[in-house]
C-alpha cells in the first residue's frame, strides 16, 4: 500500500497533499499555490487550511492528481 493509500479505500486528499508537500516535488507545489516554507509547515501541522481559491492549483501541482499515461494492453 502506498503512503497515500487509505487502508479502507482510495487515496485520501489530505494524505496525497501531505505526500506532495514532503516529497522532492515540494517546491513545485509550493510555487503553484504561492506558499512559503512557513505556510507549508502550518498546513502540515493542521494550523492552516487550503483556501478555496488554491484548491485547484494545489491539486494540479500534486503528482497524485496529474493524469497518468494509459498503458496499452
Buried (B, 14 or more C-beta within 10 A) or exposed (E): EEEBEEEEEEBEBEBBBBBBBEBEBBEEBBEBBEBEEEBBEEBEEEEBEBEEEBBEBBBEBBBBBEEEEEEEE
